[in-house]
């Protein structure tokens, strides 16, 4: 099972908040690229 979520921080644009809210419901560690 996945342990990390790799995020292209500049590429998320206006979707950043939605993605972060979704990831808060998981046990994944967020890595911003």
CHARMM-style PDB file with segment names, atoms N, HN, CA, C and O in Angstrom:
ATOM      1  N   UNK     1       0.842  -1.191   0.000  1.00  0.00      PROA
ATOM      2  CA  UNK     1       0.000   0.000   0.000  1.00  0.00      PROA
ATOM      3  C   UNK     1       0.886   1.253   0.000  1.00  0.00      PROA
ATOM      4  O   UNK     1       1.994   1.242   0.536  1.00  0.00      PROA
ATOM      5  N   UNK     2       0.393   2.300  -0.593  1.00  0.00      PROA
ATOM      6  HN  UNK     2      -0.507   2.309  -1.028  1.00  0.00      PROA
ATOM      7  CA  UNK     2       1.147   3.555  -0.708  1.00  0.00      PROA
ATOM      8  C   UNK     2       1.346   4.200   0.665  1.00  0.00      PROA
ATOM      9  O   UNK     2       0.492   4.104   1.546  1.00  0.00      PROA
ATOM     10  N   UNK     3       2.487   4.854   0.819  1.00  0.00      PROA
ATOM     11  HN  UNK     3       3.181   4.932   0.103  1.00  0.00      PROA
ATOM     12  CA  UNK     3       2.803   5.548   2.068  1.00  0.00      PROA
ATOM     13  C   UNK     3       2.964   7.046   1.869  1.00  0.00      PROA
ATOM     14  O   UNK     3       2.903   7.821   2.823  1.00  0.00      PROA
ATOM     15  N   UNK     4       3.172   7.445   0.612  1.00  0.00      PROA
ATOM     16  HN  UNK     4       3.221   6.815  -0.163  1.00  0.00      PROA
ATOM     17  CA  UNK     4       3.451   8.846   0.314  1.00  0.00      PROA
ATOM     18  C   UNK     4       2.559   9.350  -0.806  1.00  0.00      PROA
ATOM     19  O   UNK     4       2.109   8.577  -1.652  1.00  0.00      PROA
ATOM     20  N   UNK     5       2.307  10.654  -0.806  1.00  0.00      PROA
ATOM     21  HN  UNK     5       2.673  11.282  -0.119  1.00  0.00      PROA
ATOM     22  CA  UNK     5       1.636  11.328  -1.916  1.00  0.00      PROA
ATOM     23  C   UNK     5       2.598  12.401  -2.410  1.00  0.00      PROA
ATOM     24  O   UNK     5       2.916  13.341  -1.681  1.00  0.00      PROA
ATOM     25  N   UNK     6       3.060  12.259  -3.646  1.00  0.00      PROA
ATOM     26  HN  UNK     6       2.802  11.496  -4.238  1.00  0.00      PROA
ATOM     27  CA  UNK     6       3.969  13.245  -4.233  1.00  0.00      PROA
ATOM     28  C   UNK     6       3.143  14.287  -4.971  1.00  0.00      PROA
ATOM     29  O   UNK     6       2.382  13.948  -5.877  1.00  0.00      PROA
ATOM     30  N   UNK     7       3.287  15.549  -4.591  1.00  0.00      PROA
ATOM     31  HN  UNK     7       3.906  15.824  -3.855  1.00  0.00      PROA
ATOM     32  CA  UNK     7       2.493  16.612  -5.193  1.00  0.00      PROA
ATOM     33  C   UNK     7       3.374  17.594  -5.951  1.00  0.00      PROA
ATOM     34  O   UNK     7       4.359  18.100  -5.414  1.00  0.00      PROA
ATOM     35  N   UNK     8       3.015  17.858  -7.190  1.00  0.00      PROA
ATOM     36  HN  UNK     8       2.214  17.448  -7.626  1.00  0.00      PROA
ATOM     37  CA  UNK     8       3.667  18.911  -7.974  1.00  0.00      PROA
ATOM     38  C   UNK     8       3.018  20.212  -7.512  1.00  0.00      PROA
ATOM     39  O   UNK     8       1.979  20.611  -8.037  1.00  0.00      PROA
ATOM     40  N   UNK     9       3.628  20.868  -6.534  1.00  0.00      PROA
ATOM     41  HN  UNK     9       4.473  20.544  -6.108  1.00  0.00      PROA
ATOM     42  CA  UNK     9       3.004  21.996  -5.843  1.00  0.00      PROA
ATOM     43  C   UNK     9       2.640  23.131  -6.785  1.00  0.00      PROA
ATOM     44  O   UNK     9       1.583  23.740  -6.622  1.00  0.00      PROA
ATOM     45  N   UNK    10       3.481  23.434  -7.765  1.00  0.00      PROA
ATOM     46  HN  UNK    10       4.340  22.940  -7.898  1.00  0.00      PROA
ATOM     47  CA  UNK    10       3.189  24.519  -8.705  1.00  0.00      PROA
ATOM     48  C   UNK    10       2.133  24.101  -9.716  1.00  0.00      PROA
ATOM     49  O   UNK    10       1.400  24.946 -10.230  1.00  0.00      PROA
ATOM     50  N   UNK    11       2.046  22.816 -10.006  1.00  0.00      PROA
ATOM     51  HN  UNK    11       2.641  22.130  -9.589  1.00  0.00      PROA
ATOM     52  CA  UNK    11       1.109  22.325 -11.012  1.00  0.00      PROA
ATOM     53  C   UNK    11      -0.313  22.149 -10.504  1.00  0.00      PROA
ATOM     54  O   UNK    11      -1.229  21.967 -11.306  1.00  0.00      PROA
ATOM     55  N   UNK    12      -0.521  22.197  -9.192  1.00  0.00      PROA
ATOM     56  HN  UNK    12       0.223  22.345  -8.540  1.00  0.00      PROA
ATOM     57  CA  UNK    12      -1.865  21.992  -8.644  1.00  0.00      PROA
ATOM     58  C   UNK    12      -2.782  23.187  -8.891  1.00  0.00      PROA
ATOM     59  O   UNK    12      -3.994  23.023  -9.027  1.00  0.00      PROA
ATOM     60  N   UNK    13      -2.215  24.368  -8.948  1.00  0.00      PROA
ATOM     61  HN  UNK    13      -1.230  24.501  -8.837  1.00  0.00      PROA
ATOM     62  CA  UNK    13      -3.014  25.563  -9.200  1.00  0.00      PROA
ATOM     63  C   UNK    13      -4.128  25.737  -8.185  1.00  0.00      PROA
ATOM     64  O   UNK    13      -3.899  25.669  -6.978  1.00  0.00      PROA
ATOM     65  N   UNK    14      -5.334  25.961  -8.680  1.00  0.00      PROA
ATOM     66  HN  UNK    14      -5.521  26.017  -9.661  1.00  0.00      PROA
ATOM     67  CA  UNK    14      -6.480  26.230  -7.807  1.00  0.00      PROA
ATOM     68  C   UNK    14      -6.992  24.978  -7.111  1.00  0.00      PROA
ATOM     69  O   UNK    14      -7.884  25.072  -6.268  1.00  0.00      PROA
ATOM     70  N   UNK    15      -6.458  23.819  -7.436  1.00  0.00      PROA
ATOM     71  HN  UNK    15      -5.734  23.742  -8.121  1.00  0.00      PROA
ATOM     72  CA  UNK    15      -6.928  22.564  -6.845  1.00  0.00      PROA
ATOM     73  C   UNK    15      -6.181  22.188  -5.566  1.00  0.00      PROA
ATOM     74  O   UNK    15      -6.477  21.161  -4.955  1.00  0.00      PROA
ATOM     75  N   UNK    16      -5.218  23.010  -5.158  1.00  0.00      PROA
ATOM     76  HN  UNK    16      -4.977  23.845  -5.654  1.00  0.00      PROA
ATOM     77  CA  UNK    16      -4.399  22.698  -3.981  1.00  0.00      PROA
ATOM     78  C   UNK    16      -5.244  22.368  -2.758  1.00  0.00      PROA
ATOM     79  O   UNK    16      -5.028  21.349  -2.103  1.00  0.00      PROA
ATOM     80  N   UNK    17      -6.199  23.227  -2.455  1.00  0.00      PROA
ATOM     81  HN  UNK    17      -6.375  24.055  -2.988  1.00  0.00      PROA
ATOM     82  CA  UNK    17      -6.986  23.056  -1.237  1.00  0.00      PROA
ATOM     83  C   UNK    17      -7.797  21.770  -1.278  1.00  0.00      PROA
ATOM     84  O   UNK    17      -7.875  21.060  -0.275  1.00  0.00      PROA
ATOM     85  N   UNK    18      -8.404  21.458  -2.422  1.00  0.00      PROA
ATOM     86  HN  UNK    18      -8.341  22.035  -3.236  1.00  0.00      PROA
ATOM     87  CA  UNK    18      -9.186  20.221  -2.552  1.00  0.00      PROA
ATOM     88  C   UNK    18      -8.311  18.996  -2.348  1.00  0.00      PROA
ATOM     89  O   UNK    18      -8.704  18.052  -1.663  1.00  0.00      PROA
ATOM     90  N   UNK    19      -7.127  19.010  -2.942  1.00  0.00      PROA
ATOM     91  HN  UNK    19      -6.807  19.777  -3.499  1.00  0.00      PROA
ATOM     92  CA  UNK    19      -6.208  17.875  -2.818  1.00  0.00      PROA
ATOM     93  C   UNK    19      -5.759  17.716  -1.368  1.00  0.00      PROA
ATOM     94  O   UNK    19      -5.717  16.597  -0.857  1.00  0.00      PROA
ATOM     95  N   UNK    20      -5.423  18.818  -0.698  1.00  0.00      PROA
ATOM     96  HN  UNK    20      -5.458  19.727  -1.113  1.00  0.00      PROA
ATOM     97  CA  UNK    20      -4.985  18.743   0.694  1.00  0.00      PROA
ATOM     98  C   UNK    20      -6.098  18.234   1.601  1.00  0.00      PROA
ATOM     99  O   UNK    20      -5.838  17.444   2.510  1.00  0.00      PROA
ATOM    100  N   UNK    21      -7.321  18.669   1.372  1.00  0.00      PROA
ATOM    101  HN  UNK    21      -7.532  19.310   0.634  1.00  0.00      PROA
ATOM    102  CA  UNK    21      -8.454  18.185   2.170  1.00  0.00      PROA
ATOM    103  C   UNK    21      -8.638  16.681   1.985  1.00  0.00      PROA
ATOM    104  O   UNK    21      -8.885  15.959   2.950  1.00  0.00      PROA
ATOM    105  N   UNK    22      -8.517  16.215   0.753  1.00  0.00      PROA
ATOM    106  HN  UNK    22      -8.316  16.802  -0.032  1.00  0.00      PROA
ATOM    107  CA  UNK    22      -8.642  14.784   0.472  1.00  0.00      PROA
ATOM    108  C   UNK    22      -7.534  14.000   1.174  1.00  0.00      PROA
ATOM    109  O   UNK    22      -7.788  12.946   1.758  1.00  0.00      PROA
ATOM    110  N   UNK    23      -6.315  14.513   1.116  1.00  0.00      PROA
ATOM    111  HN  UNK    23      -6.109  15.368   0.642  1.00  0.00      PROA
ATOM    112  CA  UNK    23      -5.188  13.802   1.718  1.00  0.00      PROA
ATOM    113  C   UNK    23      -5.260  13.775   3.244  1.00  0.00      PROA
ATOM    114  O   UNK    23      -4.687  12.884   3.872  1.00  0.00      PROA
ATOM    115  N   UNK    24      -5.952  14.734   3.843  1.00  0.00      PROA
ATOM    116  HN  UNK    24      -6.417  15.458   3.333  1.00  0.00      PROA
ATOM    117  CA  UNK    24      -6.122  14.733   5.302  1.00  0.00      PROA
ATOM    118  C   UNK    24      -6.934  13.531   5.762  1.00  0.00      PROA
ATOM    119  O   UNK    24      -6.828  13.118   6.917  1.00  0.00      PROA
ATOM    120  N   UNK    25      -7.740  12.969   4.876  1.00  0.00      PROA
ATOM    121  HN  UNK    25      -7.826  13.305   3.938  1.00  0.00      PROA
ATOM    122  CA  UNK    25      -8.574  11.823   5.232  1.00  0.00      PROA
ATOM    123  C   UNK    25      -7.817  10.507   5.080  1.00  0.00      PROA
ATOM    124  O   UNK    25      -8.380   9.438   5.316  1.00  0.00      PROA
ATOM    125  N   UNK    26      -6.547  10.577   4.688  1.00  0.00      PROA
ATOM    126  HN  UNK    26      -6.090  11.446   4.496  1.00  0.00      PROA
ATOM    127  CA  UNK    26      -5.729   9.378   4.498  1.00  0.00      PROA
ATOM    128  C   UNK    26      -4.570   9.384   5.484  1.00  0.00      PROA
ATOM    129  O   UNK    26      -4.360  10.358   6.206  1.00  0.00      PROA
ATOM    130  N   UNK    27      -3.831   8.302   5.507  1.00  0.00      PROA
ATOM    131  HN  UNK    27      -4.001   7.510   4.921  1.00  0.00      PROA
ATOM    132  CA  UNK    27      -2.629   8.214   6.340  1.00  0.00      PROA
ATOM    133  C   UNK    27      -1.370   8.474   5.528  1.00  0.00      PROA
ATOM    134  O   UNK    27      -0.267   8.159   5.974  1.00  0.00      PROA
ATOM    135  N   UNK    28      -1.528   9.046   4.335  1.00  0.00      PROA
ATOM    136  HN  UNK    28      -2.424   9.302   3.973  1.00  0.00      PROA
ATOM    137  CA  UNK    28      -0.386   9.278   3.458  1.00  0.00      PROA
ATOM    138  C   UNK    28       0.440  10.472   3.928  1.00  0.00      PROA
ATOM    139  O   UNK    28      -0.102  11.474   4.394  1.00  0.00      PROA
ATOM    140  N   UNK    29       1.753  10.347   3.799  1.00  0.00      PROA
ATOM    141  HN  UNK    29       2.193   9.533   3.421  1.00  0.00      PROA
ATOM    142  CA  UNK    29       2.650  11.468   4.066  1.00  0.00      PROA
ATOM    143  C   UNK    29       2.758  12.281   2.781  1.00  0.00      PROA
ATOM    144  O   UNK    29       3.025  11.723   1.717  1.00  0.00      PROA
ATOM    145  N   UNK    30       2.554  13.587   2.871  1.00  0.00      PROA
ATOM    146  HN  UNK    30       2.337  14.040   3.735  1.00  0.00      PROA
ATOM    147  CA  UNK    30       2.582  14.462   1.699  1.00  0.00      PROA
ATOM    148  C   UNK    30       4.005  14.961   1.467  1.00  0.00      PROA
ATOM    149  O   UNK    30       4.656  15.468   2.380  1.00  0.00      PROA
ATOM    150  N   UNK    31       4.475  14.809   0.231  1.00  0.00      PROA
ATOM    151  HN  UNK    31       3.946  14.397  -0.511  1.00  0.00      PROA
ATOM    152  CA  UNK    31       5.780  15.330  -0.171  1.00  0.00      PROA
ATOM    153  C   UNK    31       5.543  16.320  -1.298  1.00  0.00      PROA
ATOM    154  O   UNK    31       5.062  15.957  -2.371  1.00  0.00      PROA
ATOM    155  N   UNK    32       5.892  17.587  -1.037  1.00  0.00      PROA
ATOM    156  HN  UNK    32       6.283  17.881  -0.165  1.00  0.00      PROA
ATOM    157  CA  UNK    32       5.687  18.650  -2.029  1.00  0.00      PROA
ATOM    158  C   UNK    32       6.914  18.759  -2.920  1.00  0.00      PROA
ATOM    159  O   UNK    32       8.039  18.875  -2.435  1.00  0.00      PROA
ATOM    160  N   UNK    33       6.684  18.720  -4.228  1.00  0.00      PROA
ATOM    161  HN  UNK    33       5.769  18.626  -4.621  1.00  0.00      PROA
ATOM    162  CA  UNK    33       7.785  18.831  -5.189  1.00  0.00      PROA
ATOM    163  C   UNK    33       7.763  20.180  -5.848  1.00  0.00      PROA
ATOM    164  OT1 UNK    33       8.612  20.468  -6.692  1.00  0.00      PROA
TER     165      UNK     33
END
